[in-house]
């Protein structure tokens, strides 16, 4: 029915995650109706509306799978651009996983998560990758509880969902973005503070040092106007952002930098017993938790719809930075609504 | 009675933390007998054996002081080399804090912690700075519980205590040090695994990737033979150490690097939802917790004693890397025992 368009899709098609095999299909924020259920499928029935995110399989046997943190399974299968994992026996084993820019999709039930009633399935699509990417670190680090003051760097596809989700979790959100262009949107999304950055973050942050418990950084370069494109220079001023952290705070990056980021000045990490790190997607259990939160608090990503037939135009517009803040492709043949 | 000799002492005397005022006295692992108690002192009596670490005062009024994480008080006073904080009113306010390379010491009761009965006061001294510096991140990050597999980088003053404390907390400890020189000591201290490093950490760690939940890094340059000296080049291969982390793992630095550390390759932090960061000393409550653990599990730092009168020779020997693994100065006039 629907598939969100995430930065990793053009990235994968451009070879960011390795060679692209002929006939590769991207798309990993997939929402649709269950039309067939295999004999070993669990918890799903024909007619259910489900979503699949960036992970579509794992080994089921390792400690991480058993602990329901399947995103760390060493045999995990990304929904696009990686070979199908060991759970796919027989003819399918070793074939490349295919995504949701398609009419139909088939995969293991464990990674098909029901969309709760009351949550618009089209708006839910971007939650399955972009949403969980920011929800997981918000959740793991206690946004709204022990991390009351949350910063979100970059107001794009991921950042706008991070603001909404953090607010729904009870956090006080500070949005951080270049210039004033996105201030109005950030406040509308639920931020209560806004820090406009310039080419001199030290100066921009002078009045805000030691104010945030947790920062989710969705960009990996200084100018978030093109935050959604991930092959970028190693120029994010990490040290300036870390100076915003309160003691025990954490600066978490969710946007890949293909090159090493700038040298880290570690005394400020030591003085505040603070951390910097990364986070990658989240488990099926966490996706369920996020969807329930979204349904309860009416968290609806801001989307623009494209007909699935217009995928090529959508990719062009995406690369031009036009999403405000997420594109969703609509498969009208299967009941998707424009 | 006793005072440990920590790397920050020669550091402070050399101006590492700012200008050194004439007559400055270092020493911040102080253990002695209470001989006078002021009218506002709490919980102490003449005759008690107490210790004072790297922090000797704080404001008592900020959120961190109220939450018993006084080490984050913005007005915290280091026991050496910083001006006395706002709690010292009157004539003393603004005067430089003086340390424990002395016959007597005077300070607020809040930062004088009782040494439990059954713990040798001389061996306890190094716990008050070096010990709490490694205990705090071990404790905060759940060593022995959610962080079962702990790595300790650098077997020196801090590292040897980290191995003993982590083992006492129930962790499985991997010691990481240059060459094989310290292997026997590391195993004797309680490590069950040992990784010898060379000039090629990528190769050294090839068989150990994704094996550790928490790494306490006590060095800030590649060669831990001189780990205790902190004014050093920015050459620690952080990325190699981070590759040892399991998912949700953390690489915590407790040794200051005066220059920015090498550029960080963040995709491996993202893929494992891992962190790197720092940690600085710990609160009086944490010191109490550590001392109780040490008394219960007979954690005794390996010390060599010097008479307090021989402090200048001790500093020379310290800089030459001779401690194995901590020097303790003995004030025989006041009941310290050689």
Interface residues (C-beta under 8 A of the other chain):
Chain A: X64 X69 X71 X72 X74 X136 X137 X140 X210 X220 X234 X238 X239 X247 X248 X250 X252 X253 X254 X256 X257 X258 X260 X261 X262 X263 X264 X265 X266 X267 X269 X270 X271 X272 X273 X274 X275 X276 X277 X278 X279 X280
Chain B: X64 X69 X71 X72 X74 X136 X137 X140 X210 X220 X234 X238 X239 X247 X248 X250 X252 X253 X254 X256 X257 X258 X260 X261 X262 X263 X264 X265 X266 X267 X269 X270 X271 X272 X273 X274 X275 X276 X277 X278 X279 X280
